[in-house]
Amino acid sequence: MADGDSIRLDRFLWFARLAKTRSAAQAIAEKGTLRLDGRRIERSAAAVRVGAIIVFPLYGKVRALRVEALPKRRGPPAEAAQLYTSLEIIAPRNVDAAESEA
């Protein structure tokens, strides 16, 4: 698996321990709220490659991740954490509030 150049989105979410079960990972992917490199994804079979940016809501927060490596297996949490880098999400600035201060 790791010697290939891509992996299914639901398998990546499960291997990276972002979802507790594979069916939960499929539900995250098929809900239509996940974005992979800026594209809206509605199928769990979408291909994930190293360097891809994944953005999705999880437990009331928006998570943004950069894929650093493709997993070989669903290992311990320390191993799973090395598969991705969390990215900071900057909220859009409220233009009306900024104009009222000036």
C-alpha contacts under 8 A as a table, 3 or more apart, distances in Angstrom:
res1	aa1	res2	aa2	distance
1	M	4	G	5.52
1	M	7	I	7.41
1	M	70	L	7.91
1	M	71	P	7.41
1	M	72	K	5.82
2	A	5	D	7.40
2	A	70	L	5.47
2	A	71	P	5.83
2	A	72	K	5.14
4	G	7	I	7.70
5	D	49	R	6.22
5	D	50	V	7.73
6	S	47	A	5.65
6	S	48	V	5.24
6	S	49	R	4.71
6	S	50	V	7.57
6	S	70	L	7.34
7	I	11	R	6.90
7	I	12	F	6.54
7	I	47	A	5.47
7	I	48	V	5.30
7	I	49	R	6.85
7	I	70	L	7.16
8	R	11	R	5.35
8	R	12	F	6.29
8	R	44	S	6.76
8	R	45	A	4.95
8	R	46	A	5.61
8	R	47	A	4.96
8	R	48	V	6.10
9	L	12	F	5.13
9	L	13	L	6.28
9	L	29	A	7.15
9	L	44	S	5.54
9	L	45	A	5.90
9	L	46	A	5.44
9	L	47	A	5.93
9	L	48	V	5.71
10	D	13	L	5.21
10	D	14	W	6.23
10	D	22	R	6.56
10	D	25	A	4.90
10	D	26	Q	5.14
10	D	29	A	6.56
10	D	44	S	5.20
10	D	45	A	6.88
11	R	14	W	5.09
11	R	15	F	5.90
11	R	22	R	6.79
11	R	25	A	7.36
12	F	15	F	5.11
12	F	16	A	5.86
12	F	48	V	7.53
12	F	70	L	7.52
12	F	71	P	7.13
13	L	16	A	5.25
13	L	17	R	6.24
13	L	18	L	5.17
13	L	19	A	5.88
13	L	25	A	5.81
14	W	17	R	5.06
14	W	18	L	5.98
14	W	19	A	5.12
14	W	20	K	6.63
14	W	21	T	6.30
14	W	22	R	5.59
14	W	25	A	5.96
14	W	74	R	7.29
15	F	18	L	7.72
15	F	71	P	6.54
15	F	73	R	6.33
15	F	74	R	4.32
15	F	75	G	7.18
15	F	80	A	6.76
16	A	19	A	7.83
16	A	71	P	7.49
16	A	74	R	6.96
16	A	77	P	7.86
16	A	80	A	4.57
16	A	81	A	6.71
16	A	83	L	6.47
16	A	84	Y	7.83
17	R	20	K	6.38
17	R	74	R	7.57
17	R	77	P	6.93
17	R	80	A	6.32
18	L	25	A	7.78
19	A	22	R	7.06
19	A	24	A	5.91
19	A	25	A	5.29
20	K	24	A	6.61
20	K	25	A	7.62
21	T	24	A	5.12
21	T	25	A	6.36
22	R	25	A	4.95
22	R	26	Q	6.23
23	S	26	Q	4.94
23	S	27	A	6.20
24	A	27	A	5.01
24	A	28	I	6.31
25	A	28	I	5.14
25	A	29	A	6.33
25	A	44	S	7.86
26	Q	29	A	5.11
26	Q	30	E	6.01
26	Q	43	R	7.80
26	Q	44	S	5.31
27	A	30	E	5.15
27	A	31	K	5.88
27	A	44	S	7.96
28	I	31	K	5.51
28	I	32	G	7.82
28	I	33	T	7.67
28	I	34	L	7.10
29	A	32	G	6.62
29	A	33	T	7.59
29	A	34	L	6.06
29	A	41	I	6.58
29	A	42	E	5.98
29	A	43	R	5.86
29	A	44	S	5.04
30	E	33	T	8.00
30	E	41	I	7.06
30	E	42	E	4.36
30	E	43	R	4.88
30	E	44	S	5.92
31	K	34	L	7.39
31	K	42	E	6.26
32	G	40	R	6.51
32	G	41	I	5.71
32	G	42	E	4.67
33	T	40	R	6.91
33	T	41	I	7.28
33	T	42	E	7.86
33	T	56	F	6.13
33	T	57	P	7.14
34	L	40	R	6.04
34	L	41	I	5.69
34	L	42	E	7.63
34	L	54	I	7.20
34	L	55	V	5.79
34	L	56	F	4.43
34	L	57	P	7.30
35	R	38	G	5.37
35	R	39	R	5.13
35	R	40	R	4.54
35	R	41	I	5.65
35	R	53	I	7.99
35	R	54	I	5.75
35	R	55	V	5.15
35	R	56	F	6.37
36	L	39	R	5.28
36	L	40	R	6.58
36	L	41	I	6.60
36	L	48	V	7.96
36	L	52	A	6.87
36	L	53	I	5.78
36	L	54	I	4.71
36	L	55	V	6.62
37	D	52	A	5.91
37	D	53	I	4.96
37	D	54	I	6.37
38	G	53	I	7.69
41	I	44	S	7.93
41	I	46	A	7.38
43	R	46	A	6.13
48	V	52	A	6.51
49	R	52	A	5.64
49	R	67	V	7.12
49	R	70	L	7.31
50	V	66	R	7.99
50	V	67	V	5.16
50	V	68	E	5.51
50	V	69	A	5.60
50	V	70	L	6.60
51	G	66	R	5.90
51	G	67	V	5.08
51	G	68	E	6.03
52	A	66	R	5.68
52	A	67	V	5.40
53	I	64	A	6.99
53	I	65	L	5.61
53	I	66	R	4.59
53	I	67	V	6.51
54	I	63	R	7.92
54	I	64	A	5.65
54	I	65	L	5.17
54	I	66	R	6.43
54	I	67	V	7.74
55	V	62	V	6.96
55	V	63	R	5.56
55	V	64	A	4.32
55	V	65	L	6.43
56	F	62	V	5.62
56	F	63	R	5.45
56	F	64	A	6.70
57	P	60	G	6.44
57	P	61	K	5.49
57	P	62	V	4.20
57	P	63	R	5.91
58	L	61	K	5.43
58	L	62	V	6.08
58	L	63	R	6.58
62	V	89	I	7.89
63	R	86	S	7.41
63	R	87	L	7.71
63	R	89	I	7.91
64	A	86	S	5.92
64	A	87	L	5.22
64	A	88	E	7.01
64	A	89	I	6.96
65	L	84	Y	6.09
65	L	85	T	5.50
65	L	86	S	4.59
65	L	87	L	5.48
66	R	84	Y	5.44
66	R	85	T	5.20
66	R	86	S	6.56
66	R	87	L	7.00
67	V	70	L	7.51
67	V	83	L	6.16
67	V	84	Y	4.50
67	V	85	T	6.65
68	E	82	Q	7.31
68	E	83	L	5.23
68	E	84	Y	4.89
68	E	85	T	6.76
69	A	82	Q	7.53
69	A	83	L	4.86
69	A	84	Y	6.88
70	L	83	L	6.49
71	P	74	R	7.30
71	P	80	A	7.80
71	P	83	L	6.76
74	R	80	A	7.25
75	G	79	E	5.91
75	G	80	A	6.27
76	P	79	E	5.42
76	P	80	A	6.30
77	P	80	A	4.91
77	P	81	A	6.05
78	A	81	A	5.26
78	A	82	Q	6.87
79	E	82	Q	5.53
79	E	83	L	7.31
80	A	83	L	5.52
80	A	84	Y	7.89
81	A	84	Y	6.19
81	A	85	T	7.80
82	Q	85	T	7.44
94	N	97	A	5.61
94	N	98	A	6.53
95	V	98	A	5.20
95	V	99	E	6.29
96	D	99	E	5.24
96	D	100	S	6.28
97	A	100	S	5.22
97	A	101	E	6.49
98	A	101	E	5.45
98	A	102	A	6.84
99	E	102	A	5.39
